[in-house]
């Protein structure tokens, strides 16, 4: 029994630094291996590097980096809260009890996050909505509609439209939001 424990601890000690090093050194989207005439060749799809010749474009990119650094932790927290809420709602069968749970959660979230959200700019809010969609695979409108109902979701969509935002806007990492996706990837890897 002790020998198994020693072997397990040894394997963990040896494998952990390699895993950490691999995660930090990743600067590519995807890596494949092909065999050509008996030789193994690595095919690496490198992350795009954007070069900005105009200063306003560079400033816009740097501002987007600051916004992601500020709101991405909130988007991850939204995903965690949503997963907990879904588990709680699935455990309860009574619709009135489910409504009570969602209203309690709404009050708790407003109390917890209201000071942070009030200090956000409109553009930071737009980035937050996109990152919430990225993390949860649901738009903000869908989340509100599922948890609070269609009328409430419509109200908040109308309020968002008044301030130049859209709760139904989805996250498109391959086209419209590819630069945002790159920044988030770099942030997750610890490069920013």
Secondary structure, DSSP 8 states (H G I E B T S, - for coil): -HHHHHHHHHHHHHHHHHHHHHHHT--EEEEEEEEETTEEEEEEEE------SSHHHHHHHHHHHHHHHHHHHHHHHHHHHHHHHHHHHHH---HHHHHHHHHHHHHHHHHHHHHHHHT--HHHHHHHHHHHHHHHSS-HHHHHHHHH-HHHHHHHHHHHHHTT--TT----TTTTTHHHHHHHHHHHHT--
